[in-house]
Amino acid sequence: MKIDVRINSLTPGEGNVKAIASANLDDCFAVKNIRVVEGKNGLFVSMPSYKGADGEYHDLCFPTTPEFRKQLNSAVADAYKQAITQIQEQANANFTQPEQTNEPAPTMSM
């Protein structure tokens, strides 16, 4: 199955949720509000859910086979890692490149 994942927002340092993603499955079914969460055992993917009357959270949609769960989790995790890498590369590029201006260089007169 073809899975296209987009990281919609990164929220590092803001609690356990590290990112919000959406996935397009075989160009015919979209899932929004997939969360990348930092848990006790590392990152995991949390599907969209609602809080029931029993106080428990229930997934609105979810993989029905272990194979597809693994494929979806890998696709979301890879997209998250790629987004983090891009941000780090941009930050490094901004840090190492001097600020360019269109102003002429100052001259010294005596």
N, C-alpha and C positions, 0 to 999 in steps of 0.2 A: 504494500500500500504506500502511496506517495503521501508524505506528510510535510507540509510547509509550515514552519513555525516563525512567528514574528514576536519579538520582545517589545511590548508596548511601553513599558516603563520599568526602570531600575530604581530600587529603593534601598540601596545599601545603608546600613546603620539605622534603619527605621524599623526596629523590631525584627521578628523572625521572617517576615515576607521580604524576599530579596528582589523579586521581579514579578511582573504580571505579563502573561503571554496570551497569544491566540494561535490556534492551529487550524489549518485548512486540510481536510482529509480527502484525498483523491479529487481535488477541485470540485467537490460536490457537497461537503458538509463542513461547517465551521463551528469551532468551539472557542468561546471567549472566556476571559477571566480565569485562565489557568494560572495558578500561583507556583512560584519556585520558593520553597520554604526551607529555612535552616533549622534542622531538627537536632536532636541529641546525637544522632548517628550520621550527620552530614546533610547535604541537600536532598530534598525530595520534591516530587511534583504533586500538587494538590489540585484536584479537579474542582470546577464550580460546584458550590453546595449551598444549602439553605439550613437554617436552624429550625428543627421541628419542635412541636409542642412538648416533646419529651426532653428537650434541652440538648439533644444530640444533633450533630451535623450530618446531613445526608447528601451524597453526591447527586447532582442533577443528571450528569452523564458520566460514563465511565467505560473503560475497556472491558470487554467480556472474556478475553482470553489472556493468559499469562504472556503469550508471545507478543500480542499487540500492546499490552501494557508496557512491556520492556521496550518495544520499538518507539512508542510514544514518549516514554520517559527519557529515552536516549536522545530523541530529536529535540525535546524541550531543553534538556541539559546542555546539548551541544550548542543550541542557539544562545542560551544564557552565557556560556563560556565565551562564545564568539563576541557577544555584545560587550562583555567585560574586557576582553582583549582589545577591542576597538577603542574603548574609552581610555584604557591605559596607554595605547599607542598615541592617541590624540593628545593626552596630557603630556606625554614625553616629548612629542613634537612641539607643543606649545612652550614647554619648558626650555628646550634646547635651542630653538630658533629665536634669534633676536627680533625684537619688534621692528617691523619695517614701516617707515613713514615716507610720505612724499615731500617732506620738508627738505630744503637743501642743508647740507652739512654745515655746521658752524665754522666760520673762518676766523682767523686770528689776525689782528692788525696791530702794528706797532708804530 
